[in-house]
Amino acid sequence: MPKETTKSTRRSRAASRVFRDAFVTMRPCSACASRGLSCRVNRQHLECECCYINGQKCDLAPDYAGMDKAIKEAEKLDEEILEIRLKLARKERQRRYWLNRLKELGDQESKNILEIEAEEILEEQPEIPVTGSTSSEEIFADPALLAMSSDDFDEFLRSLPSGVGGTAAVSSGSSQ
């Protein structure tokens, strides 16, 4: 009848066969370092001899599952960053459109204000009755115009539409 062996005994026997060609690492794993042991590793196993015997995870072995998870998470974040950048570019284009639209509306409002002010100025000016048979001599023969000073008369001429009263620019030194 074979002798009953414990799990740790079986692991120790397997370790002696597996780690026969093992080499000592430059830096021990945390389990070996806490026990003050040197860490022996076989190229075919991902754990040291001590961790193999005790059935625990060795921190010398690369964590391929963890690495895969980290790579997937990094790729996922890269995709999210790309989506955010595309959304940001779209929002910036929309913002530029609305700022340009706001500028256009402001320019139109300024134009409307200038037109209203021009109309108000024209409404304040005295109306000059001009008919098809009225000549410029008849218009200027008005006694109110003849009583004006030369500066007031020049200003009056400048306010007339072009083509009425001869030349729009009159020298201020002219006398009648």
WOSUL-V595528 format. One record per run of one state. SS is the DSSP state (~ for helix, > for strand, _ for the rest). FROM is the first residue (numbers start at 1). LEN is the number of residues. If there is no record, write none. Layout:
ss=SS from=FROM len=LEN
ss=SS from=FROM len=LEN
//
This chain:
ss=_ from=1 len=6
ss=~ from=7 len=15
ss=_ from=22 len=1
ss=> from=23 len=2
ss=_ from=25 len=5
ss=~ from=30 len=6
ss=_ from=36 len=4
ss=> from=40 len=2
ss=_ from=42 len=6
ss=> from=48 len=1
ss=~ from=49 len=6
ss=_ from=55 len=9
ss=~ from=64 len=61
ss=_ from=125 len=11
ss=~ from=136 len=5
ss=_ from=141 len=2
ss=~ from=143 len=4
ss=_ from=147 len=3
ss=~ from=150 len=10
ss=_ from=160 len=17
//
